[in-house]
Amino acid sequence: MLQRCLLTILSLFIALSFLAPAVSAQTVLTYSNFFPPTHAQSQLAQAWCDEVKKRTGGKVNVQYFPGQTLTPARQAYDGVVNGLSDLAMGCFAYTRGRFPAMEALDLPLGYESGTKATKAANLFVDKIKPKELDQVVVMYVHAHGPGLLFTRDKAVKSLEDIKGLKIRSHGTSAKLVKALGGVPVTLPMPDSYQALARGIVDGSFYPVESNLGWKLAETVKFGTWSLPVAYTTTFFVVMNKARWKALPEEVKTTIRQINQEWAAKTGATWDQADQKGLEFFLAQSGRKIIKLSPAEGERWRQAAQPVITEYELSSTKRGLDGKAVVKAAQEALAQASEK
């Protein structure tokens, strides 16, 4: 009798020893983001982490590191490739030349909203599947609303007004500044406030939301609604390939669904942030919005055209079909703009 009891207890112990890891096992992932904790996109990224934990029933816990606390803005992508973080949100344009196909999305194509820009960016990636992203697993991409010109002390109403001004920019927007007659000064967004406040630069191209998200409205007085040449900046949310491969299929399916939802949420969040950024800008003393006349807007569009042509030529030299890539970006934007 005693022997039977001992055998039963031993059997239960062995069974529980196999069950215990399955019950308690949890995958912990790290997520690096350069946006500060207070930024709308940072808060949405944190919500993504929370949603993954919730919908996977706690099987996946994502530790979130905003404000460059894990990897700097320029190293976010390589940080994922090399395993410094499992996931990261970053900006393609911060590593100029590294993502030739993705640069097409940042051309001054006349973007109207973050929702349309984000939808266009995901359509573009799905269609052409850029080889430059093969080192990672793309969760989703997103893009801010129209990138417009803001200046410290001088109102810019025409192309003549921008000539010689030092304008903070990056990636393709730096080429746009040069095409319009300004002097591009390449700086990442985290360095923009001090550069504007100290007069190191005379202005900056950025989405309207940055007036509040990065408090840039405190440093500039004028906003030029340069919509005919409005560009966007495309951001990535990517994951380490080995870490993704190790996830159970049901978890991957759950995360894919969340990614689709968050891409849409992210575009809408950019637009909401733009509205708040405009309100914050106008709430500062002496701020003014300048709208280009149709004729002046067309002058800006014509002046910016060489930026698109130059991209087509340079990307072709890098092994892409430049015209085809630009056409794909334009078609994606047109599709995203359909009602």
Backbone torsions as a table, in degrees:
resi	resn	phi	psi	omega
1	MET	NA	-47.6	179.9
2	LEU	-61.8	-37.5	-179.8
3	GLN	-63.5	-40.8	179.3
4	ARG	-63.9	-42.2	178.9
5	CYS	-61.6	-43.0	-179.9
6	LEU	-65.0	-39.6	178.1
7	LEU	-64.8	-39.7	178.3
8	THR	-63.4	-45.7	179.2
9	ILE	-61.7	-42.9	179.8
10	LEU	-63.2	-40.7	178.5
11	SER	-62.6	-42.3	178.3
12	LEU	-64.0	-41.6	-179.8
13	PHE	-61.4	-44.2	-180.0
14	ILE	-64.4	-42.9	179.5
15	ALA	-61.3	-44.8	-179.7
16	LEU	-66.4	-32.6	-179.7
17	SER	-65.1	-28.9	176.3
18	PHE	-82.0	-33.5	-177.8
19	LEU	-76.3	-36.0	-172.9
20	ALA	-55.1	-47.6	179.2
21	PRO	-61.8	-36.3	-179.3
22	ALA	-65.6	-35.4	-178.5
23	VAL	-75.7	-39.8	-172.1
24	SER	-96.5	-13.1	-176.2
25	ALA	-58.2	134.4	178.3
26	GLN	-143.5	131.4	175.6
27	THR	-88.3	126.0	178.9
28	VAL	-108.3	121.7	179.4
29	LEU	-114.1	150.4	176.0
30	THR	-108.3	141.5	-175.7
31	TYR	-129.0	116.7	-179.8
32	SER	-101.2	137.0	179.4
33	ASN	-144.2	135.7	179.9
34	PHE	-82.9	-19.4	178.3
35	PHE	-64.2	140.5	178.7
36	PRO	-67.9	158.4	-175.5
37	PRO	-57.0	-30.0	-176.8
38	THR	-81.9	-12.7	-177.4
39	HIS	-71.2	144.5	-178.5
40	ALA	-57.6	-38.6	-179.5
41	GLN	-72.5	-28.3	175.1
42	SER	-69.8	-42.4	179.2
43	GLN	-65.3	-36.0	178.7
44	LEU	-70.2	-35.5	176.4
45	ALA	-64.9	-40.8	175.8
46	GLN	-61.3	-39.6	177.8
47	ALA	-64.3	-35.0	175.9
48	TRP	-60.9	-45.2	178.8
49	CYS	-59.9	-44.8	-179.7
50	ASP	-64.1	-38.4	-178.2
51	GLU	-68.6	-37.9	177.7
52	VAL	-61.8	-45.1	178.9
53	LYS	-62.5	-43.3	-178.1
54	LYS	-63.5	-50.0	-173.1
55	ARG	-77.9	-17.8	175.1
56	THR	-94.2	7.5	179.0
57	GLY	63.8	31.2	179.2
58	GLY	83.4	2.1	179.3
59	LYS	-66.9	-30.4	179.4
60	VAL	-123.5	124.0	177.3
61	ASN	-116.6	122.3	-176.6
62	VAL	-105.9	117.0	177.1
63	GLN	-86.5	124.2	-171.7
64	TYR	-102.6	132.7	-179.2
65	PHE	-126.6	92.0	179.6
66	PRO	-83.7	174.9	170.6
67	GLY	61.9	33.7	177.5
68	GLN	63.7	24.0	-177.7
69	THR	-77.5	-13.7	177.6
70	LEU	-111.8	-50.3	174.9
71	THR	-138.1	142.5	177.8
72	PRO	-63.6	161.0	-176.5
73	ALA	-53.6	-45.7	-176.1
74	ARG	-73.0	-16.0	-176.8
75	GLN	-107.8	7.8	-175.3
76	ALA	-60.9	-46.7	-177.7
77	TYR	-65.9	-51.1	179.6
78	ASP	-64.0	-28.3	176.6
79	GLY	-61.5	-36.1	176.7
80	VAL	-72.9	-44.2	179.8
81	VAL	-58.0	-41.9	-175.0
82	ASN	-92.2	0.0	175.4
83	GLY	83.9	13.2	175.5
84	LEU	-69.3	-29.8	170.6
85	SER	-140.4	154.7	179.9
86	ASP	-81.7	-33.2	177.9
87	LEU	-135.1	159.0	174.8
88	ALA	-158.1	147.4	166.9
89	MET	-107.4	132.2	-179.3
90	GLY	-154.6	-175.0	-174.7
91	CYS	-117.8	122.4	-179.6
92	PHE	-57.0	-38.2	-172.6
93	ALA	-71.2	-12.1	-179.6
94	TYR	-74.2	-14.3	175.3
95	THR	-123.0	78.2	-174.0
96	ARG	-56.3	130.0	177.8
97	GLY	90.3	-13.2	-177.9
98	ARG	-76.9	-28.2	-175.3
99	PHE	-128.0	72.2	-173.1
100	PRO	-59.5	-40.1	-179.6
101	ALA	-69.7	-41.6	-178.3
102	MET	-65.7	-23.2	178.9
103	GLU	-61.9	-24.8	-179.3
104	ALA	-62.0	-33.3	-179.4
105	LEU	-67.1	-26.0	-176.2
106	ASP	-88.5	2.5	178.1
107	LEU	-65.7	155.2	-179.6
108	PRO	-73.8	74.4	-174.4
109	LEU	-91.1	-2.2	179.0
110	GLY	87.3	49.1	179.3
111	TYR	-68.2	145.4	-176.8
112	GLU	-110.4	-24.3	-177.2
113	SER	-159.3	161.5	176.8
114	GLY	-69.4	-33.4	178.5
115	THR	-61.7	-48.0	-179.9
116	LYS	-68.4	-39.5	-179.5
117	ALA	-65.3	-41.9	-179.6
118	THR	-67.7	-43.2	177.9
119	LYS	-62.2	-43.5	179.3
120	ALA	-61.8	-41.9	-178.7
121	ALA	-62.1	-43.5	179.4
122	ASN	-70.1	-37.4	174.9
123	LEU	-61.4	-41.7	-179.5
124	PHE	-62.7	-48.2	-179.5
125	VAL	-63.3	-42.8	179.3
126	ASP	-62.9	-34.7	-176.0
127	LYS	-77.4	-49.7	-172.8
128	ILE	-97.6	-15.8	178.1
129	LYS	45.4	71.6	-175.3
130	PRO	-57.0	128.4	179.4
131	LYS	-63.3	-25.1	-178.5
132	GLU	-65.5	-11.9	179.1
133	LEU	-102.4	9.7	-175.4
134	ASP	-68.2	-18.1	-177.7
135	GLN	-77.4	-9.9	-177.2
136	VAL	-134.5	173.9	170.7
137	VAL	-105.7	120.5	-178.7
138	VAL	-79.5	120.9	173.3
139	MET	-75.3	-57.4	172.8
140	TYR	-169.3	167.0	173.8
141	VAL	-120.2	161.4	176.1
142	HIS	-150.2	165.1	-174.5
143	ALA	-146.5	141.1	-177.6
144	HIS	-76.0	170.2	177.7
145	GLY	-68.2	-175.6	-172.7
146	PRO	-53.7	126.9	175.2
147	GLY	-80.0	120.1	-174.0
148	LEU	-123.6	168.9	-176.2
149	LEU	-93.9	129.5	174.1
150	PHE	-126.5	138.7	-176.2
151	THR	-129.3	154.5	-176.5
152	ARG	-72.8	-62.8	-168.0
153	ASP	-120.7	-16.3	-175.5
154	LYS	-117.1	127.3	176.6
155	ALA	-75.9	129.7	179.4
156	VAL	-105.3	108.5	-179.3
157	LYS	-110.6	-12.9	-177.1
158	SER	-151.0	170.5	177.5
159	LEU	-60.9	-33.2	-179.9
160	GLU	-62.7	-33.1	-176.8
161	ASP	-70.6	-25.6	-175.8
162	ILE	-87.5	-15.8	-176.0
163	LYS	-57.3	127.0	176.3
164	GLY	83.6	-9.5	-179.9
165	LEU	-73.4	139.1	176.7
166	LYS	-84.1	115.0	-173.9
167	ILE	-117.4	120.2	175.7
168	ARG	-63.7	133.2	-177.9
169	SER	-161.0	177.0	176.4
170	HIS	-157.7	155.0	177.1
171	GLY	56.1	-132.2	-177.5
172	THR	-66.7	-31.3	-179.8
173	SER	-64.4	-26.5	176.1
174	ALA	-66.6	-37.4	177.3
175	LYS	-69.7	-34.2	177.3
176	LEU	-63.8	-43.5	178.4
177	VAL	-56.7	-46.9	-179.1
178	LYS	-63.3	-42.1	-179.4
179	ALA	-63.8	-31.1	-179.2
180	LEU	-84.5	-7.4	176.9
181	GLY	106.5	0.0	178.7
182	GLY	-88.2	178.9	178.4
183	VAL	-110.8	109.0	-177.8
184	PRO	-71.7	136.4	174.0
185	VAL	-123.3	110.2	-174.0
186	THR	-79.9	117.9	177.9
187	LEU	-146.1	142.3	173.3
188	PRO	-72.9	160.2	-176.6
189	MET	-55.3	-41.2	-178.6
190	PRO	-59.7	-19.4	-179.6
191	ASP	-96.2	-2.0	-170.6
192	SER	-70.6	-40.5	-174.9
193	TYR	-57.8	-51.8	-177.6
194	GLN	-65.4	-37.4	180.0
195	ALA	-63.4	-39.8	178.0
196	LEU	-73.7	-44.4	-177.0
197	ALA	-62.7	-35.8	-177.7
198	ARG	-89.5	-4.0	179.7
199	GLY	77.8	16.8	176.1
200	ILE	-65.4	-33.5	173.4
201	VAL	-124.4	157.6	-178.5
202	ASP	-91.4	-16.0	-178.6
203	GLY	-174.1	-173.4	-179.0
204	SER	-157.3	147.0	167.7
205	PHE	-91.5	130.0	176.1
206	TYR	-166.7	163.6	176.7
207	PRO	-70.7	153.6	-175.3
208	VAL	-57.9	-32.4	-177.8
209	GLU	-59.2	-27.4	-176.8
210	SER	-65.9	-17.0	175.6
211	ASN	-59.7	-34.4	177.6
212	LEU	-102.2	-46.5	-176.2
213	GLY	-58.0	-37.0	178.0
214	TRP	-115.5	9.7	177.9
215	LYS	59.7	27.7	-176.4
216	LEU	-71.8	-18.6	177.0
217	ALA	-61.1	-20.8	178.4
218	GLU	-73.7	-12.9	-173.6
219	THR	-115.2	-11.1	-176.9
220	VAL	-124.9	153.9	-177.9
221	LYS	-111.9	-25.9	-173.5
222	PHE	-125.4	141.4	175.0
223	GLY	-123.1	122.0	179.4
224	THR	-99.0	118.2	-177.9
225	TRP	-77.7	76.0	-174.7
226	SER	-87.6	52.8	-174.5
227	LEU	-60.7	-34.4	-179.9
228	PRO	-59.3	-24.3	179.0
229	VAL	-118.1	22.7	-177.6
230	ALA	-63.0	126.0	177.8
231	TYR	-104.9	176.2	168.9
232	THR	-129.6	170.6	171.8
233	THR	-123.4	128.4	-175.5
234	THR	-96.4	135.3	-178.3
235	PHE	-114.6	152.6	179.2
236	PHE	-116.0	150.6	164.3
237	VAL	-125.8	109.5	-173.6
238	VAL	-127.8	162.0	-178.1
239	MET	-132.6	148.0	176.7
240	ASN	-59.4	132.1	-173.8
241	LYS	-63.9	-41.1	-179.1
242	ALA	-66.4	-40.2	-179.9
243	ARG	-67.2	-38.2	177.2
244	TRP	-65.6	-44.5	-178.6
245	LYS	-60.2	-32.4	-177.1
246	ALA	-76.1	-13.3	-178.7
247	LEU	-74.4	145.1	174.6
248	PRO	-61.9	151.1	-176.4
249	GLU	-59.8	-38.2	-179.0
250	GLU	-66.3	-31.5	176.7
251	VAL	-70.2	-41.9	177.8
252	LYS	-59.6	-43.0	179.9
253	THR	-61.6	-42.3	179.1
254	THR	-63.3	-45.3	-178.2
255	ILE	-66.7	-37.8	177.3
256	ARG	-59.7	-41.8	179.4
257	GLN	-64.4	-43.3	178.1
258	ILE	-62.3	-40.2	179.3
259	ASN	-58.8	-44.1	178.9
260	GLN	-60.8	-43.1	180.0
261	GLU	-66.6	-40.7	-175.5
262	TRP	-73.9	-28.8	175.1
263	ALA	-60.4	-45.9	178.6
264	ALA	-65.8	-42.9	179.1
265	LYS	-61.6	-38.4	-176.7
266	THR	-66.3	-43.8	177.1
267	GLY	-60.3	-44.6	178.6
268	ALA	-64.8	-36.0	179.6
269	THR	-66.4	-37.5	175.9
270	TRP	-59.4	-42.1	-178.6
271	ASP	-68.6	-40.7	177.0
272	GLN	-63.2	-40.1	179.3
273	ALA	-67.8	-35.0	176.5
274	ASP	-60.7	-43.4	179.8
275	GLN	-62.8	-44.1	178.5
276	LYS	-66.2	-36.5	178.6
277	GLY	-65.2	-38.5	177.5
278	LEU	-65.7	-43.5	179.4
279	GLU	-62.7	-41.1	179.6
280	PHE	-66.5	-40.1	178.9
281	PHE	-61.2	-48.5	-177.3
282	LEU	-70.2	-20.7	178.6
283	ALA	-75.3	-16.8	177.9
284	GLN	-78.8	147.5	-176.9
285	SER	-64.6	131.5	172.9
286	GLY	77.2	11.4	-179.2
287	ARG	-78.8	148.2	-176.2
288	LYS	-145.3	137.6	175.0
289	ILE	-99.7	132.5	-179.7
290	ILE	-115.0	122.9	179.1
291	LYS	-103.9	130.1	179.6
292	LEU	-73.0	142.0	173.9
293	SER	-68.9	158.9	178.5
294	PRO	-53.9	-41.4	-178.5
295	ALA	-67.4	-41.3	179.4
296	GLU	-69.2	-37.7	177.6
297	GLY	-60.2	-39.2	178.0
298	GLU	-67.3	-34.9	175.8
299	ARG	-61.2	-42.9	179.5
300	TRP	-64.9	-41.6	-179.2
301	ARG	-63.1	-42.8	178.9
302	GLN	-66.0	-38.8	179.7
303	ALA	-65.0	-31.6	-177.2
304	ALA	-84.4	-14.3	-175.8
305	GLN	-56.1	-38.6	178.2
306	PRO	-59.0	-24.9	177.9
307	VAL	-63.9	-41.3	179.6
308	ILE	-70.2	-43.2	179.3
309	THR	-62.6	-42.6	-179.7
310	GLU	-63.6	-37.5	178.0
311	TYR	-64.1	-43.9	-179.8
312	GLU	-57.6	-43.2	-178.8
313	LEU	-70.4	-47.4	-176.3
314	SER	-68.1	-37.9	-179.9
315	SER	-70.5	-30.8	175.9
316	THR	-65.8	-38.8	177.0
317	LYS	-64.8	-25.3	179.4
318	ARG	-90.1	9.4	174.1
319	GLY	100.6	1.8	177.5
320	LEU	-97.9	164.2	169.4
321	ASP	-92.9	92.1	-171.7
322	GLY	-54.9	-47.4	-179.3
323	LYS	-62.5	-39.4	-179.6
324	ALA	-67.4	-38.2	-179.9
325	VAL	-67.6	-43.2	177.5
326	VAL	-63.1	-42.6	178.6
327	LYS	-60.8	-40.5	178.7
328	ALA	-63.0	-39.5	178.2
329	ALA	-66.5	-43.6	179.3
330	GLN	-64.8	-40.6	178.7
331	GLU	-67.3	-37.2	178.0
332	ALA	-64.4	-40.5	178.3
333	LEU	-66.4	-41.4	178.9
334	ALA	-63.4	-41.6	178.4
335	GLN	-65.5	-40.9	179.7
336	ALA	-66.6	-23.6	-177.5
337	SER	-89.9	-6.7	179.2
338	GLU	-68.5	141.4	-179.8
339	LYS	-88.2	NA	NA
